[in-house]
Each structure stands twice: as C-alpha cells, then as structure tokens.
Amino acid sequence: MTFRLKTVLGATALVLVSTLAAQAETVLKWAHVYETSEPFHTESVWAAEEIAKRTEGRYKVEVYPASQLGKEADINQGLKLGTVDIIISGSSFAARDFKPIGVTYFPYIFRDPGHLLAYTKSDIFKRLSKGYEDATGNRITAVTYYGTRHTTSNKPIAKCADMAGLKIRVPDVPAYLAMPRACGANTTPIAFAEVYLALQNGTVEAQENPLTTIEAKKFYEVQKNIILTGHIVDHLNTLVSKTLWGNLSDQDKVIFTEVMQEAASRATKIIDDRENGLVDDFKKRGINVVEVDKADFEKTVLEKVTFEEFGYEKADWEAIRAVQ
C-alpha cells in the first residue's frame, strides 16, 4: 500500500508540476512577411529561443514567417487587435499611425547603412519613435538594416528620365512613390507576395527592392536588368504590441529589448555581408547590372517632390541628414 500510495502521489505531483508549468508559460505570436531563408526570419527564431531561455520558459514565442498571419498591413492591424504580439515591419507602415516617422523612407535621406545605424542612436530617432509609441502604445524595440533598395526592369535604365512611362511596382506607401514618380514612371501597388507573378505576366515592367530580396524572391528570374539606383537605405522595426508591452515586468522589458536588439544586429550583419557580394553574383548569372548617376536621380527627386505633399517635416529630413 505504501509503495502504491507513493506512486500515486508521485504521479499526482508530476501532473501538478506540469500543469503549473503550462499555466506559467505565456505563448506569443511573432509575425513577419519574409521567407524562411532570410535573416529576418532566422534571427527572429533565434530571438524566440533566447527569450524562452532568458525568461526561464515563462514565454514561448512562435514565429510565423512568409505572410502566414497576413500581409504587412494585416499584421500591423494585428498589433492593434491583439491577434499578434510582435512583428517586424517598416516605418512606412508605422507612418500610417504617426506620419512624421515616414520621412525615414524619403529617397536619398540616408547615405549608407552606417548612416542609418547612426540615426538609430540619435535624438531625432528617439523623438520620432516616441511619437509613434505615443500614438499607438506599441513599442519600437529594435531596428534592422533591410538593405539598400535598387530597381529591376525589363529594360536598361541609365538615368532618371529613362524611367518615364515605366510600369513599376512600388509598395503603396508615400515615400516609396517619390523617386519613380519624380522620374515619370507609372507606379502600381501590388502586394509583396504577388510581385513575382506580376513581373512574370507583364502586369508591371519593373520593381524595386534590396539585392538580398531580389535574390530571395528570385525576381532576377523574370527581370534581366538590375539598376543600382540605391534610392532608399531601408530598415525594419521590431514592434511589440501595446498589450504585451504593458503586461511585461520591467525586468522582462529589458530582456525582450536586449534580445531583439541583438537579433537585429545579427540580421544587419548578415544582410550587409550578403549585399557586398551580390553584384558580382548577379553578373555571373548573366544579369545586366547597371551603375547609374545617383546624383541625377537625387537632384530630380528634390526638385520635383515636396515634403509637404507627403506630410513630412523638412526639418526632420535635415536633422537626419546631419547625423554623423
């Protein structure tokens, strides 16, 4: 009887421990629109594992890549609705809630990735981030270098005027439209997941994205010209929902922030390293890679586009340009 009683008590204790552990574990959803091969996903998975370790299993983060929980607009809405807890998304979408932060997508605002990263440590970044957080309650915990955006096209392009009349896919956000429209192109908004097919069937003749995305999404298979316009040094924000951020203890806020910033730094290095070798890789594949006069593009944009039409402040643009 004593042995049986011990066995029963032991089993009961195990069930109780398991139940308490299950109750203590909070499951979170982390969503993004990028492919599983991209560092935005691999480093999100790394961050999920680190959060579990550093919180001693109190949080389990499930990562949903490749638009599994919706397109970028959907997952941003999910932060508000509470259907997702963490997302990776661009400031162009954050600008839908706080317009001034969208100035960071204005063409030729950042000189290079180093300038972008310097901006993330500046007072102007703190001010724009706080404006977004005040407007939404969501927290910007980290910034990842996404890549420098270039153009792919069915035809070679050497100068801004060569884009006149070109049907180009551009994300439906104001700052992305500035360069193509200034050059006379016809912009068409198409969801990111549908761009390959649109290029393949001729719905559009061109698109713009970083070299790493052009490779990952295989746009080079349906576009034979890569034009190094370098018009936007792009970035992504790691965003924590208002609900989750409000429920985290001060200690856990530090853990989440540190892990997410480490993940962003890891992804940034991967992207930077990959970009450095991709021009030669594309040339070896027979792709026509075209160097352009970026000064011609920048001059045309600044002559034909005003900050006011996008709702941005020129003072913010100037403050960012001045960051060293």
N, C-alpha and C positions, 0 to 999 in steps of 0.2 A: 504493500500500500504506500509505504514511504517513497519507494522508487517511482511508482506511478504518479504520486502527488507531485514529486519534484519535476517529473517530466511534463506534467500538465502545467505547473506553474512556470516552468522554463519556456514552454511554448507560448503561454499567455504573455509572458514578459517580452518575448520576441515580437509578437503581434503588436503589443503596446508600443514598443520602441519604433517599429516600422510605421505605425500609424502616426506617432508623434513626429517622426522624421518627414513623413509625407505632408503633414499639416504645416510643418515649418518651412518647407520648400515652396517658394513662390516661382511660378513659371511665367516667363516673359517672352514676348514676341518681338523679334528684331527683323525688320523687313528692308529690302532694297530691290533695285531693278536690274542688277548686274549679274553677269554669268558666273557660274561656279569656278571658272578658271581664273577670274580676275581677282586682284589683291583686295578689292573692296569686299569680296566675299571671304576669301581665305583668312584675312586678318579679322573679319567680323567673327568668324568661327573661333579663331584664336582668342579673341576678346571674351567670347561667351564662356570658353573653358576657363580663362583666367578669373572671370567674375565668380564662377562657381567655386574655384579654389580659394580665392581670397575672402569670400564670404562664408567659407566652410559649408558650402552646399545649401545655404539659405536661399540662393537664387539659381534657377535653371533658365538659361537663355536659349531659346530655339530660334535659329536663323533661317529666314525664308528668302532665298535669292530669286533672281530672274523673274520678277513681277508676279511671283506666286500669290501674293496678297494684294495684287493690283498694280496699276501703273503708278508713276511717281505722284501724280495728283491725288490718286486714291490713298496712298499710304500717308501722305501729308494730312489728308482728311481723317485718316485713321487715328492720328495722334489726338485730334480733337474729340473723336467719337469714343476713344478708349479701346479700339479694336487692335491697335498695335501700341507697343510701349517705346520702342527705339527704332529710328530709321536713319538711313544715310540718304541725304538729298541735297540738292544745290540751293544756293542762296537765291536763285531765280524764283524758286517756289516759296522760300521764306518771304520774298518780297511781295507775295500776294497778301500777306498779313501785315507786313511792315515795309512799305515801298522803298524807303531810302537804302536798305541793305542791298537792293538790286543793282546799285551803282557799281558793285564789285564785278559785275558781268559786262560792264561797258567795254567796248573794244579798246585795246591798247592801253588799258589802265595800269596793268602790271607789266614790268619789263621782262621778267623771267620768274621761274619757280622760287628763287631766293628772295625776290622782292615780295612775292605772295606770302611766304612764310614770315618775313619780317613784319608784314602788315598784321598777321595774327597775334603779334606781341605788342601792337601799338595801341595808343589811346583811341584812335578812330575806330579800330576793331572793337574795343570794349564798348564804345558808345553805340555803334550800330548793333552789336549783339544784344546789348541791354534793351535797346528799342524793340527788337524782335521779341525778346523774352517778356518785356512788359506788355506787349500786345497780345501774346499768346499764352504765356505761362510755361511754354516749352523751353528747355534748356539746351543751348549750344555747348556741348562738352568738348568737341574736338573739330579740327579742320584737316582735311586730307587733300593733297595736291592731286587733282584729277588728270591733269595733262594739259598741254597747250593745244588749242583747237586749230586744226587745219582743214582744208577743203578737198573733197574728192569730186571729180567731174568726168563726164563723158568726153569733154573737150579740154585741150590745154588752156591754161589761163596764165598770163604773164603780168597783167596789170589790172587795176580795179575796173577800168572801163570794159575789159573783156568779159565781165560778168553780166553785162547789160542783156536783159531778156532771159537770162538763165533761170530755169525752174529748179529751185533749190529747197530741199527740206531743211527747215530750221525749227528748233523747239519753239512752241508757242509762248514765248516769254519775251518781253520788250527788248532787253539789251542784246539778245541773240540776233534780233532782226536788224540792228543798226548797221552793221557792216554790209551785208548783202543788199539792203535797200539803198544805202548810200552809193553803192556801185551799180545800181539799176537792175538788180536781179528780182525775179518774181518769187517771193517766199511762200512756202507751203508747209503748214504744220501737220506733221504725221507722227503718231505715237512711236516711241523709240523701238518697241518690239516689232514694228511693221516696216521699218526703213529698208531693210534688205530687199523685201519683196517689191516695194515701191520703186527702188532703183532698178531692180531686175526687169520689171514690166514697163518701165518708162514713165510711170506716173510723175516722177521727178528725174532731173538730169544730174543732180549734184546733191551733196550733203556736207556737213561739217562736224568734225569730232576730233579728239586727240588720236595720235597714231596708234596708241595702245588699244583704243576702242575700235578703230578701223581694222586692226588685226583681229581682235577678239570676235567682232561681229562679222568678219570676213567680207567687209564692204569692198575690199580690193578685188574680189572675185567678179564683181559687177560694175566696177569703175576702174578704168585703166590710167587715170591721171590723179596724182596726189599733189596738190598745190600748197606749198608751205606758207600759207597766209599768216599763221601764228597770231590770229586776231584776238584770241582770248586765252589768258593763262587761267585755267579753270580750277575749280575746287568744289569739294563736297563738305557738308556739315554733318556731324553726328549729332542727332537730336533726341533728347529724352523727353517724353510726354510730361505735361503738367501734372497729371495724376501720379505717375511713377515718381517724378522728382519730389513731389510733395510728400510722398509716403516713405522716402528713403531717410534713414537716420543721417546725421552729419558725418558719421564715420563711413557709412556706405556711399554717401555722395562723393567723398574723397576717393574711395576705391573705384567706383564707376568712372569718375573723371580721369583718374590716373591710367586705368586700363584702356579707356577709349583713346586717350592721347597717345599712349604707347602704340596702340593698333594703328592709329592714323600715321604716326611716324614710320612704322614698319611698311605700311602700304605706300606712303610717299616715296620711300627709298626704292621700293620695287618698281614703281612707275617711272621714276627718274632714270633708273638704270636701264629699264627696257627701252625708253624713248631714245636714249643715246645710241642704241644700235639698230633701231628700226629703219632708218632712212636707207642704210646700206642693205638691209634685209629685203626691203621692198624693191630696190633697184635690181637685186639678184633675181627676184621673181619676175622681172620684166616689166614692172610698173614704171611709168614715166613720172619721176619725181621732179617737180618744178620749183626752183627758187624764184621768189618774186621780190619786187621792190616794196618792202613793207612800209616804207616812208610814204609812198604814193597812196597806199590804202589808208594809212593813218590820217594823212592830210585830207583826203576826200571825206572820211568819216567826220572829222572835226569841223569841216566846212559845211557839211550838209545835214548834220544831226545836232539837235539841241538837247541839252539835259532836261529842259522844261517839258518837252513833249513826252518824256518817259517818267516824269515826276521825280527826278533825281536832283540833288543839290550839287552845283558845280564846286562849291566849297569842299564837299566830301571827296569829290574826284581829285581836287587839287591836294587835299590832305593826304590821300592815299598815294598819289604820285610822288609826294615829298618824302614818304617813308624811306629810310635808309636801312 
